[in-house]
Amino acid sequence: MDIKKLILVTAKHLPQHKYFENIAKQLSKELNVPLDIVEEDYVFANTYGEKDEFGMAWLPQLFAQIDSEIKPILTRLPINEKTLDVDIEKAREVVLNVLGVKT
């Protein structure tokens, strides 16, 4: 599996934006792959991302280009059950697991 780049489709006004951006930048460095940050590209998100029951994608979503395929790798932030805060480390683990990268 050859990861070409990570693609974050986001909107700066959304509360989850800062978490997704931090995770994406951290993973880009860790995996040594480029990161593209795209603002409010709902066409891209609807084409490649997860959608709700009405067929509409939400933002932010993190994708990976693997060879020539675009794959969603993080579409929702995990929440720590004890603190009810965003669990950044768990999000990182989810992405690495989806990508098949051993930690």
DABEL-V535386 format. One record per backbone hydrogen bond with DSSP energy under -1.0 kcal/mol. NH is the residue of the N-H (numbers start at 1). CO is the residue of the C=O. If there is no record, write none. Layout:
nh = (NH NH)
co = (CO CO)
This chain:
nh = (4 6 7 8 9 10 14 17 20 21 22 23 24 25 26 27 28 29 30 31 33 36 38 40 42 45 46 47 48 49 52 55 61 62 63 64 65 66 67 69 71 73 74 80 84 87 91 92 93 94 95 96 97 98 99 101)
co = (65 34 63 36 61 38 11 14 16 17 18 19 20 21 22 23 24 25 26 27 28 6 8 10 40 41 42 43 44 45 56 52 9 74 7 71 5 69 2 66 64 62 62 85 80 78 87 88 89 90 91 92 93 94 95 96)
